[in-house]
Amino acid sequence: MQEQPSQEQPSQEQSAPANPPYQPVVVSILRQRACRQILDAPCGFGWLGETFKKDIADTVAVDGVGMWEFPSRYSGYREVREHDLDRPLPPLGPSYDAVVCGEALHLLCNPGVALESFQKQLRPGGTLIVTTPNTWYMRSRLQFLLRGFHSGFAPAVGKRRGEYIPFIPWSFTQLHLMMSRYGYTDITLHDVDEPKPKRLVEYVLALPGLMYARRKQQRAGCGEELRYWEQAGSRQSMYGRWLVVSARVPVNA
């Protein structure tokens, strides 16, 4: 892996917003599963490396892949390389216990390429963690009905690659479909500490969807189908602004 040239410590204006609510969830999953070799793709300004540098950097190694943003040389990453995740990742060395793809899948033209690349970087039984905006919450659905665009997915006319251009609005059900397509198992939607719902009107608007999901649970033909509809109809799926979804590579892969 080629190391990205060191950069100066980013200013507050350059850095991503401090402590988004999905970050503690990601760290909790990595710790619970005792992940020691981690790939952060894309790594952005490096919050994940900073977290493990402060806590247990002597036992955890974090490598980074940067697209448009890069961590500073103080961020705790073992190595960082530049790569466009719309293209397949080359082999980066020993298999990783976990790959974290934070707030990027909706910015890719070819998310399937990224999901397949991540699987090839993971050891059998390894974990993929994806975080992305959730477009299933009711305000976003209503905005789509009225304007034709989900919240946060306004037209990007005039923008250039490297600017914030969201391509694909994700829901848990769509992310589950894509992960299943590329062979991931144990697909799990994790709870994020945020208001759910944020507004009373969202609760009212979500009632038909909640009732539908409960009917599907009652008619589920197997445990896997039941778990799917329990997650699809959960408060995080229906009301949350964030999706944090983990999945595993089969042990016999």
Backbone as CSV, one residue per row, in Angstrom:
resi,resn,N_x,N_y,N_z,CA_x,CA_y,CA_z,C_x,C_y,C_z
1,MET,0.851,-1.198,0.000,0.000,0.000,0.000,0.879,1.236,0.000
2,GLN,0.601,2.152,-0.871,1.375,3.381,-0.949,0.824,4.407,0.020
3,GLU,1.707,5.029,0.729,1.270,5.994,1.725,0.969,7.331,1.082
4,GLN,-0.155,7.911,1.456,-0.512,9.248,0.975,0.437,10.265,1.578
5,PRO,0.954,11.198,0.788,1.844,12.220,1.349,1.220,12.901,2.548
6,SER,2.041,13.122,3.572,1.543,13.717,4.810,0.986,15.102,4.550
7,GLN,-0.058,15.428,5.311,-0.670,16.735,5.209,-0.641,17.385,6.580
8,GLU,-0.796,18.680,6.592,-0.825,19.378,7.869,-2.121,19.094,8.600
9,GLN,-2.120,19.323,9.901,-3.319,19.128,10.699,-4.447,19.984,10.144
10,PRO,-5.630,19.374,9.787,-6.695,20.169,9.180,-7.275,21.160,10.161
11,SER,-7.741,22.277,9.615,-8.396,23.270,10.448,-9.801,22.822,10.769
12,GLN,-10.460,23.490,11.694,-11.833,23.163,12.046,-12.752,23.324,10.841
13,GLU,-12.464,24.315,9.970,-13.299,24.535,8.797,-13.174,23.392,7.798
14,GLN,-11.991,22.756,7.730,-11.774,21.671,6.794,-12.376,20.367,7.283
15,SER,-12.460,20.176,8.574,-12.852,18.900,9.132,-14.339,18.670,8.989
16,ALA,-14.708,17.371,9.044,-16.115,16.998,9.028,-16.764,17.425,10.341
17,PRO,-18.105,17.540,10.371,-18.788,17.913,11.604,-18.411,16.993,12.756
18,ALA,-18.263,17.561,13.943,-17.786,16.795,15.083,-18.857,15.830,15.577
19,ASN,-18.430,14.591,15.812,-19.225,13.580,16.510,-20.629,13.367,15.937
20,PRO,-20.762,13.037,14.659,-22.080,12.618,14.171,-22.548,11.390,14.944
21,PRO,-23.850,11.196,15.110,-24.327,10.138,16.003,-24.046,8.723,15.537
22,TYR,-23.673,8.534,14.268,-23.374,7.176,13.812,-21.986,6.709,14.245
23,GLN,-21.085,7.633,14.588,-19.711,7.247,14.886,-19.587,6.313,16.090
24,PRO,-20.243,6.598,17.228,-20.131,5.659,18.359,-20.668,4.274,18.025
25,VAL,-21.642,4.193,17.145,-22.196,2.890,16.761,-21.148,2.082,16.008
26,VAL,-20.462,2.722,15.077,-19.408,2.053,14.311,-18.314,1.540,15.241
27,VAL,-17.864,2.383,16.147,-16.799,1.992,17.068,-17.258,0.835,17.955
28,SER,-18.500,0.877,18.409,-19.024,-0.191,19.250,-19.019,-1.535,18.522
29,ILE,-19.412,-1.548,17.260,-19.413,-2.795,16.483,-17.986,-3.333,16.352
30,LEU,-17.048,-2.458,16.037,-15.659,-2.888,15.869,-15.092,-3.463,17.159
31,ARG,-15.424,-2.857,18.274,-14.926,-3.356,19.556,-15.592,-4.664,19.944
32,GLN,-16.899,-4.739,19.773,-17.617,-5.963,20.132,-17.118,-7.163,19.342
33,ARG,-16.721,-6.931,18.104,-16.256,-8.028,17.260,-14.740,-8.176,17.274
34,ALA,-14.091,-7.447,18.172,-12.641,-7.557,18.388,-11.860,-7.417,17.081
35,CYS,-12.200,-6.415,16.282,-11.528,-6.189,15.007,-10.164,-5.555,15.249
36,ARG,-9.131,-6.131,14.685,-7.770,-5.654,14.909,-7.145,-5.060,13.647
37,GLN,-7.534,-5.545,12.488,-7.052,-5.014,11.218,-8.259,-4.391,10.508
38,ILE,-8.246,-3.067,10.343,-9.417,-2.343,9.861,-9.041,-1.505,8.643
39,LEU,-9.895,-1.538,7.629,-9.742,-0.665,6.474,-10.854,0.367,6.506
40,ASP,-10.493,1.629,6.475,-11.443,2.747,6.489,-11.501,3.325,5.081
41,ALA,-12.617,3.049,4.367,-12.685,3.396,2.948,-14.050,3.979,2.598
42,PRO,-14.129,5.287,2.385,-13.043,6.263,2.437,-12.838,6.763,3.866
43,CYS,-11.651,7.258,4.117,-11.294,7.653,5.483,-11.604,9.116,5.784
44,GLY,-11.886,9.932,4.748,-12.178,11.337,5.009,-11.040,12.005,5.760
45,PHE,-11.391,12.838,6.736,-10.383,13.522,7.531,-9.857,12.681,8.674
46,GLY,-10.369,11.457,8.823,-9.685,10.519,9.705,-10.224,10.332,11.100
47,TRP,-11.532,10.478,11.312,-12.060,10.338,12.669,-11.851,8.935,13.226
48,LEU,-11.908,7.912,12.364,-11.765,6.543,12.858,-10.338,6.273,13.333
49,GLY,-9.372,6.739,12.554,-7.985,6.599,12.988,-7.710,7.349,14.275
50,GLU,-8.284,8.537,14.409,-8.116,9.309,15.645,-8.698,8.558,16.839
51,THR,-9.850,7.941,16.640,-10.502,7.224,17.742,-9.627,6.106,18.262
52,PHE,-9.084,5.288,17.360,-8.307,4.143,17.814,-6.888,4.539,18.198
53,LYS,-6.413,5.662,17.715,-5.118,6.160,18.182,-5.189,6.522,19.650
54,LYS,-6.285,7.133,20.060,-6.456,7.552,21.449,-6.704,6.372,22.374
55,ASP,-7.388,5.332,21.861,-7.848,4.260,22.741,-6.888,3.075,22.765
56,ILE,-6.815,2.320,21.679,-6.060,1.070,21.709,-5.207,0.928,20.458
57,ALA,-4.498,1.985,20.120,-3.716,1.974,18.894,-2.601,0.932,18.921
58,ASP,-2.213,0.469,20.117,-1.153,-0.526,20.198,-1.627,-1.907,19.760
59,THR,-2.927,-2.143,19.694,-3.441,-3.455,19.294,-4.299,-3.399,18.038
60,VAL,-4.650,-2.223,17.555,-5.491,-2.072,16.378,-4.718,-1.302,15.300
61,ALA,-4.750,-1.821,14.074,-4.126,-1.139,12.939,-5.226,-0.705,11.988
62,VAL,-5.249,0.587,11.642,-6.259,1.127,10.740,-5.561,1.676,9.503
63,ASP,-5.932,1.150,8.338,-5.466,1.681,7.062,-6.580,2.509,6.443
64,GLY,-6.215,3.472,5.621,-7.207,4.358,5.031,-7.137,4.403,3.518
65,VAL,-8.299,4.646,2.905,-8.392,4.924,1.476,-9.065,6.280,1.345
66,GLY,-8.389,7.220,0.705,-8.929,8.560,0.545,-9.384,8.797,-0.883
67,MET,-10.535,9.471,-1.028,-11.025,9.841,-2.357,-10.738,11.309,-2.639
68,TRP,-11.303,12.205,-1.817,-11.103,13.637,-2.010,-10.570,14.303,-0.745
69,GLU,-10.745,13.650,0.377,-10.298,14.186,1.665,-9.322,13.191,2.278
70,PHE,-8.372,13.731,3.044,-7.346,12.874,3.623,-7.070,13.285,5.065
71,PRO,-6.739,12.311,5.903,-6.403,12.648,7.295,-5.034,13.311,7.380
72,SER,-4.802,13.963,8.478,-3.490,14.559,8.706,-2.506,13.476,9.127
73,ARG,-1.252,13.817,9.184,-0.221,12.857,9.576,-0.299,12.502,11.056
74,TYR,-1.150,13.215,11.798,-1.285,12.956,13.226,-2.473,12.031,13.536
75,SER,-3.102,11.489,12.529,-4.412,10.870,12.734,-4.376,9.426,13.181
76,GLY,-3.238,8.777,13.184,-3.163,7.425,13.721,-3.314,6.308,12.709
77,TYR,-3.411,6.629,11.423,-3.508,5.579,10.417,-2.134,4.951,10.172
78,ARG,-2.162,3.652,9.923,-0.910,2.971,9.594,-0.431,3.394,8.203
79,GLU,-1.338,3.334,7.245,-1.048,3.767,5.882,-2.330,4.319,5.263
80,VAL,-2.160,5.242,4.318,-3.285,5.811,3.588,-2.905,5.863,2.108
81,ARG,-3.846,5.468,1.256,-3.610,5.589,-0.179,-4.801,6.269,-0.836
82,GLU,-4.576,6.884,-1.966,-5.637,7.524,-2.719,-6.217,6.524,-3.715
83,HIS,-7.556,6.464,-3.778,-8.197,5.557,-4.730,-9.636,5.987,-4.959
84,ASP,-10.093,5.859,-6.203,-11.476,6.126,-6.568,-12.277,4.859,-6.325
85,LEU,-13.198,4.880,-5.363,-13.945,3.682,-4.991,-14.984,3.279,-6.030
86,ASP,-15.173,4.069,-7.069,-15.999,3.627,-8.196,-15.251,2.607,-9.055
87,ARG,-13.970,2.413,-8.750,-13.160,1.422,-9.459,-12.719,0.344,-8.466
88,PRO,-12.497,-0.886,-8.950,-12.126,-1.977,-8.028,-10.852,-1.651,-7.256
89,LEU,-10.858,-1.986,-5.994,-9.660,-1.835,-5.171,-8.664,-2.943,-5.498
90,PRO,-7.388,-2.610,-5.640,-6.386,-3.663,-5.785,-6.170,-4.350,-4.428
91,PRO,-5.563,-5.535,-4.413,-5.253,-6.166,-3.126,-4.389,-5.239,-2.266
92,LEU,-4.795,-5.049,-1.021,-4.099,-4.096,-0.148,-3.228,-4.781,0.891
93,GLY,-3.082,-6.088,0.810,-2.242,-6.783,1.773,-3.021,-7.865,2.499
94,PRO,-2.681,-8.143,3.759,-3.389,-9.182,4.517,-4.875,-8.863,4.629
95,SER,-5.692,-9.897,4.736,-7.130,-9.697,4.852,-7.470,-8.912,6.109
96,TYR,-8.506,-8.085,6.023,-8.930,-7.248,7.135,-10.045,-7.930,7.935
97,ASP,-10.080,-7.605,9.230,-11.192,-8.052,10.077,-12.449,-7.247,9.786
98,ALA,-12.282,-5.982,9.354,-13.433,-5.121,9.104,-13.082,-4.077,8.057
99,VAL,-14.078,-3.735,7.265,-14.012,-2.580,6.361,-15.132,-1.635,6.776
100,VAL,-14.804,-0.363,6.953,-15.793,0.667,7.287,-15.934,1.593,6.086
101,CYS,-17.158,1.683,5.563,-17.453,2.606,4.464,-18.424,3.651,5.004
102,GLY,-17.896,4.765,5.441,-18.691,5.770,6.136,-19.107,6.918,5.239
103,GLU,-20.417,7.145,5.127,-20.990,8.305,4.444,-20.439,8.475,3.031
104,ALA,-20.394,7.378,2.266,-19.833,7.450,0.920,-20.622,6.663,-0.111
105,LEU,-21.342,5.630,0.295,-21.979,4.763,-0.696,-22.972,5.535,-1.553
106,HIS,-23.611,6.547,-0.972,-24.566,7.344,-1.744,-23.877,8.314,-2.697
107,LEU,-22.564,8.451,-2.569,-21.803,9.355,-3.429,-21.111,8.621,-4.574
108,LEU,-21.323,7.315,-4.681,-20.663,6.508,-5.702,-21.595,6.231,-6.870
109,CYS,-21.036,6.275,-8.084,-21.813,5.898,-9.265,-21.961,4.381,-9.349
110,ASN,-20.985,3.638,-8.829,-20.953,2.190,-8.949,-20.819,1.539,-7.572
111,PRO,-21.840,1.633,-6.723,-21.717,1.086,-5.374,-21.482,-0.421,-5.352
112,GLY,-21.983,-1.132,-6.371,-21.739,-2.569,-6.418,-20.263,-2.901,-6.558
113,VAL,-19.535,-2.067,-7.297,-18.089,-2.263,-7.430,-17.418,-2.154,-6.069
114,ALA,-17.833,-1.166,-5.283,-17.253,-0.980,-3.952,-17.586,-2.152,-3.040
115,LEU,-18.847,-2.594,-3.034,-19.235,-3.707,-2.165,-18.473,-4.977,-2.522
116,GLU,-18.276,-5.214,-3.792,-17.517,-6.401,-4.205,-16.049,-6.265,-3.818
117,SER,-15.487,-5.067,-3.982,-14.093,-4.836,-3.606,-13.881,-5.031,-2.113
118,PHE,-14.803,-4.523,-1.311,-14.675,-4.662,0.138,-14.681,-6.130,0.540
119,GLN,-15.534,-6.930,-0.105,-15.594,-8.346,0.239,-14.253,-9.032,-0.018
120,LYS,-13.587,-8.636,-1.088,-12.302,-9.250,-1.416,-11.203,-8.848,-0.444
121,GLN,-11.384,-7.735,0.266,-10.396,-7.292,1.238,-10.598,-7.949,2.610
122,LEU,-11.765,-8.557,2.822,-12.118,-9.100,4.137,-11.754,-10.576,4.255
123,ARG,-11.356,-10.970,5.438,-11.150,-12.394,5.722,-12.506,-13.084,5.819
124,PRO,-12.567,-14.409,5.676,-13.836,-15.120,5.913,-14.373,-14.820,7.313
125,GLY,-15.622,-14.448,7.396,-16.212,-14.050,8.663,-16.013,-12.593,9.009
126,GLY,-15.281,-11.852,8.156,-15.015,-10.443,8.419,-16.264,-9.583,8.269
127,THR,-16.176,-8.363,8.780,-17.337,-7.470,8.896,-17.213,-6.261,7.988
128,LEU,-18.290,-5.969,7.276,-18.431,-4.697,6.557,-19.411,-3.828,7.323
129,ILE,-19.055,-2.558,7.537,-19.943,-1.593,8.174,-20.154,-0.436,7.207
130,VAL,-21.397,-0.171,6.876,-21.751,0.931,5.978,-22.603,1.927,6.744
131,THR,-22.254,3.191,6.654,-23.132,4.250,7.152,-23.500,5.139,5.977
132,THR,-24.763,5.550,5.932,-25.245,6.373,4.830,-26.540,7.054,5.247
133,PRO,-26.877,8.190,4.659,-28.157,8.822,5.001,-29.337,7.898,4.677
134,ASN,-30.347,7.923,5.528,-31.553,7.122,5.353,-32.615,7.976,4.667
135,THR,-33.116,7.531,3.529,-34.121,8.322,2.820,-35.530,7.780,3.028
136,TRP,-35.687,6.866,4.002,-37.010,6.293,4.252,-37.814,7.072,5.284
137,TYR,-37.182,7.968,6.005,-37.959,8.666,7.028,-38.978,9.590,6.349
138,MET,-40.047,9.905,7.067,-41.240,10.447,6.438,-41.055,11.824,5.799
139,ARG,-40.257,12.678,6.407,-40.040,13.987,5.790,-39.376,13.833,4.430
140,SER,-38.434,12.909,4.329,-37.756,12.679,3.068,-38.714,12.121,2.026
141,ARG,-39.583,11.204,2.453,-40.557,10.640,1.512,-41.534,11.719,1.032
142,LEU,-41.975,12.553,1.957,-42.906,13.619,1.590,-42.240,14.612,0.651
143,GLN,-40.984,14.927,0.914,-40.268,15.856,0.039,-40.122,15.263,-1.353
144,PHE,-39.884,13.956,-1.428,-39.786,13.311,-2.732,-41.118,13.406,-3.484
145,LEU,-42.213,13.225,-2.749,-43.536,13.312,-3.364,-43.807,14.708,-3.910
146,LEU,-43.394,15.744,-3.152,-43.715,17.115,-3.529,-42.729,17.714,-4.529
147,ARG,-41.443,17.305,-4.422,-40.405,17.938,-5.241,-39.732,17.002,-6.234
148,GLY,-39.813,15.691,-5.951,-39.137,14.726,-6.817,-37.740,14.385,-6.371
149,PHE,-37.298,14.942,-5.212,-35.963,14.672,-4.697,-36.048,14.421,-3.192
150,HIS,-35.315,13.418,-2.723,-35.253,13.155,-1.292,-34.469,14.248,-0.572
151,SER,-34.646,14.333,0.736,-33.878,15.280,1.550,-32.384,15.016,1.374
152,GLY,-31.639,16.085,1.060,-30.203,15.946,0.870,-29.798,15.492,-0.513
153,PHE,-30.780,15.296,-1.410,-30.478,14.800,-2.749,-30.954,15.787,-3.821
154,ALA,-30.696,17.052,-3.608,-31.067,18.070,-4.579,-30.243,17.905,-5.857
155,PRO,-30.716,18.417,-6.981,-29.955,18.300,-8.235,-28.545,18.865,-8.094
156,ALA,-27.604,18.218,-8.765,-26.195,18.609,-8.673,-25.704,19.245,-9.963
157,VAL,-26.593,19.905,-10.677,-26.226,20.546,-11.940,-25.156,21.605,-11.693
158,GLY,-24.103,21.552,-12.490,-23.030,22.535,-12.362,-21.924,22.131,-11.413
159,LYS,-22.125,21.060,-10.639,-21.081,20.609,-9.722,-20.103,19.695,-10.445
160,ARG,-18.900,19.613,-9.913,-17.858,18.773,-10.480,-17.523,17.641,-9.531
161,ARG,-16.936,16.591,-10.095,-16.551,15.453,-9.272,-15.598,15.914,-8.174
162,GLY,-15.841,15.459,-6.977,-15.090,15.918,-5.809,-15.924,16.824,-4.936
163,GLU,-16.967,17.454,-5.523,-17.941,18.187,-4.733,-19.016,17.207,-4.247
164,TYR,-19.875,17.685,-3.356,-20.886,16.801,-2.777,-21.986,16.547,-3.809
165,ILE,-21.947,15.350,-4.410,-22.935,14.950,-5.415,-23.503,13.593,-5.017
166,PRO,-24.690,13.547,-4.413,-25.283,12.263,-4.049,-25.962,11.623,-5.259
167,PHE,-25.672,10.356,-5.487,-26.213,9.652,-6.639,-27.384,8.739,-6.278
168,ILE,-27.258,7.988,-5.172,-28.249,6.954,-4.875,-28.813,7.169,-3.477
169,PRO,-30.132,7.358,-3.352,-30.763,7.459,-2.031,-31.013,6.062,-1.472
170,TRP,-30.428,5.776,-0.312,-30.499,4.429,0.253,-31.556,4.324,1.339
171,SER,-32.192,3.182,1.376,-33.014,2.752,2.498,-32.426,1.442,3.002
172,PHE,-32.891,0.976,4.172,-32.391,-0.305,4.669,-32.718,-1.429,3.688
173,THR,-33.930,-1.415,3.135,-34.332,-2.501,2.248,-33.466,-2.555,0.990
174,GLN,-33.127,-1.388,0.444,-32.296,-1.365,-0.755,-30.871,-1.787,-0.436
175,LEU,-30.358,-1.343,0.713,-29.013,-1.723,1.109,-28.944,-3.227,1.390
176,HIS,-29.978,-3.767,2.024,-30.054,-5.212,2.270,-30.017,-5.972,0.950
177,LEU,-30.766,-5.499,-0.039,-30.798,-6.144,-1.347,-29.417,-6.158,-1.990
178,MET,-28.717,-5.022,-1.955,-27.401,-4.943,-2.584,-26.380,-5.802,-1.857
179,MET,-26.396,-5.780,-0.534,-25.447,-6.596,0.222,-25.688,-8.086,-0.019
180,SER,-26.949,-8.475,-0.060,-27.280,-9.876,-0.332,-26.799,-10.276,-1.718
181,ARG,-26.987,-9.375,-2.677,-26.565,-9.657,-4.057,-25.079,-9.953,-4.141
182,TYR,-24.277,-9.303,-3.310,-22.833,-9.509,-3.360,-22.341,-10.503,-2.305
183,GLY,-23.255,-11.300,-1.771,-22.867,-12.449,-0.967,-22.678,-12.217,0.512
184,TYR,-23.048,-11.044,1.019,-22.917,-10.789,2.455,-24.058,-11.473,3.224
185,THR,-23.770,-11.838,4.448,-24.762,-12.466,5.311,-24.846,-11.707,6.638
186,ASP,-25.766,-12.127,7.499,-25.949,-11.510,8.822,-26.068,-9.983,8.692
187,ILE,-26.918,-9.542,7.789,-27.097,-8.108,7.524,-27.945,-7.511,8.643
188,THR,-27.386,-6.519,9.338,-27.997,-6.014,10.568,-28.070,-4.498,10.550
189,LEU,-29.255,-3.973,10.811,-29.443,-2.532,10.985,-29.272,-2.192,12.458
190,HIS,-28.377,-1.267,12.761,-28.060,-0.910,14.140,-28.767,0.387,14.537
191,ASP,-29.127,0.465,15.800,-29.804,1.655,16.306,-28.814,2.801,16.479
192,VAL,-29.257,3.998,16.142,-28.466,5.219,16.306,-29.180,6.110,17.310
193,ASP,-28.423,6.710,18.213,-28.988,7.574,19.248,-29.369,8.914,18.617
194,GLU,-30.605,9.022,18.185,-31.135,10.234,17.570,-32.642,10.245,17.794
195,PRO,-33.300,11.407,17.703,-34.756,11.454,17.869,-35.452,10.606,16.803
196,LYS,-36.375,9.722,17.234,-37.087,8.833,16.306,-38.526,8.683,16.786
197,PRO,-39.512,9.385,16.203,-39.373,10.363,15.116,-38.950,11.722,15.657
198,LYS,-38.496,12.557,14.761,-38.073,13.894,15.149,-39.258,14.829,15.283
199,ARG,-40.313,14.562,14.524,-41.526,15.385,14.564,-42.743,14.475,14.634
200,LEU,-43.776,14.923,15.316,-44.978,14.113,15.498,-45.606,13.737,14.164
201,VAL,-45.581,14.653,13.205,-46.204,14.374,11.922,-45.555,13.173,11.237
202,GLU,-44.272,12.955,11.493,-43.599,11.803,10.897,-44.165,10.498,11.450
203,TYR,-44.516,10.497,12.717,-45.126,9.304,13.317,-46.453,8.990,12.630
204,VAL,-47.254,10.003,12.420,-48.562,9.800,11.795,-48.403,9.309,10.358
205,LEU,-47.520,9.931,9.602,-47.328,9.560,8.204,-46.760,8.153,8.051
206,ALA,-46.024,7.688,9.054,-45.387,6.371,8.964,-46.322,5.225,9.311
207,LEU,-47.494,5.508,9.867,-48.375,4.433,10.332,-48.718,3.405,9.248
208,PRO,-49.071,3.803,8.013,-49.345,2.786,6.996,-48.159,1.860,6.737
209,GLY,-46.961,2.435,6.680,-45.767,1.619,6.461,-45.501,0.682,7.614
210,LEU,-45.696,1.160,8.837,-45.502,0.310,10.015,-46.490,-0.851,10.019
211,MET,-47.748,-0.575,9.687,-48.761,-1.620,9.649,-48.438,-2.650,8.576
212,TYR,-47.950,-2.191,7.440,-47.571,-3.105,6.365,-46.438,-4.027,6.813
213,ALA,-45.409,-3.441,7.446,-44.275,-4.244,7.903,-44.708,-5.273,8.942
214,ARG,-45.645,-4.915,9.819,-46.118,-5.860,10.831,-46.908,-6.998,10.201
215,ARG,-47.684,-6.706,9.176,-48.403,-7.777,8.475,-47.418,-8.737,7.814
216,LYS,-46.359,-8.186,7.239,-45.349,-9.037,6.608,-44.633,-9.896,7.646
217,GLN,-44.430,-9.344,8.849,-43.821,-10.141,9.915,-44.711,-11.320,10.293
218,GLN,-45.991,-11.061,10.407,-46.926,-12.115,10.796,-47.003,-13.220,9.751
219,ARG,-46.744,-12.896,8.492,-46.853,-13.871,7.413,-45.502,-14.431,6.986
220,ALA,-44.457,-14.056,7.691,-43.115,-14.505,7.311,-43.031,-16.027,7.319
221,GLY,-42.396,-16.570,6.282,-42.319,-18.012,6.155,-41.110,-18.645,6.805
222,CYS,-40.138,-17.828,7.249,-38.935,-18.369,7.889,-38.340,-17.299,8.787
223,GLY,-37.372,-17.694,9.604,-36.741,-16.760,10.532,-36.007,-15.639,9.842
224,GLU,-35.387,-15.928,8.693,-34.658,-14.895,7.965,-35.610,-13.827,7.446
225,GLU,-36.760,-14.259,6.926,-37.737,-13.305,6.422,-38.328,-12.480,7.556
226,LEU,-38.572,-13.116,8.694,-39.100,-12.399,9.858,-38.120,-11.330,10.316
227,ARG,-36.855,-11.676,10.411,-35.842,-10.711,10.855,-35.747,-9.542,9.883
228,TYR,-35.848,-9.824,8.591,-35.798,-8.764,7.585,-36.911,-7.752,7.823
229,TRP,-38.150,-8.218,7.998,-39.274,-7.305,8.153,-39.263,-6.618,9.513
230,GLU,-38.716,-7.275,10.536,-38.565,-6.602,11.830,-37.631,-5.409,11.705
231,GLN,-36.553,-5.575,10.958,-35.607,-4.478,10.776,-36.166,-3.408,9.838
232,ALA,-36.814,-3.823,8.754,-37.381,-2.864,7.814,-38.449,-2.005,8.467
233,GLY,-39.194,-2.586,9.417,-40.244,-1.845,10.102,-39.833,-1.263,11.429
234,SER,-38.524,-1.239,11.725,-38.037,-0.722,13.004,-38.077,0.800,13.026
235,ARG,-37.954,1.369,14.210,-37.956,2.826,14.349,-36.763,3.448,13.621
236,GLN,-35.626,2.777,13.633,-34.456,3.336,12.946,-34.687,3.387,11.442
237,SER,-35.285,2.346,10.894,-35.549,2.303,9.462,-36.610,3.316,9.050
238,MET,-37.669,3.441,9.839,-38.802,4.278,9.460,-38.634,5.748,9.828
239,TYR,-37.880,6.030,10.900,-37.802,7.408,11.408,-36.385,7.989,11.418
240,GLY,-35.376,7.131,11.450,-34.014,7.611,11.647,-33.455,8.341,10.435
241,ARG,-32.538,9.281,10.698,-31.858,9.998,9.614,-30.618,9.260,9.139
242,TRP,-30.170,8.286,9.907,-28.928,7.582,9.586,-29.195,6.089,9.444
243,LEU,-28.420,5.458,8.564,-28.355,4.007,8.495,-26.949,3.573,8.879
244,VAL,-26.854,2.665,9.836,-25.608,1.968,10.137,-25.912,0.488,9.979
245,VAL,-25.375,-0.112,8.958,-25.682,-1.509,8.619,-24.385,-2.294,8.582
246,SER,-24.353,-3.408,9.299,-23.195,-4.295,9.260,-23.576,-5.582,8.545
247,ALA,-22.587,-6.251,8.003,-22.791,-7.534,7.330,-21.477,-8.306,7.418
248,ARG,-21.567,-9.594,7.175,-20.374,-10.441,7.252,-20.120,-11.159,5.933
249,VAL,-18.837,-11.464,5.718,-18.457,-12.359,4.637,-18.618,-13.789,5.151
250,PRO,-19.284,-14.664,4.411,-19.450,-16.042,4.891,-18.117,-16.686,5.235
251,VAL,-18.121,-17.507,6.250,-16.879,-18.173,6.701,-16.324,-19.065,5.614
252,ASN,-17.193,-19.664,4.827,-16.745,-20.562,3.774,-16.541,-19.872,2.442
253,ALA,-16.478,-18.530,2.470,-16.307,-17.782,1.206,-14.923,-18.000,0.619
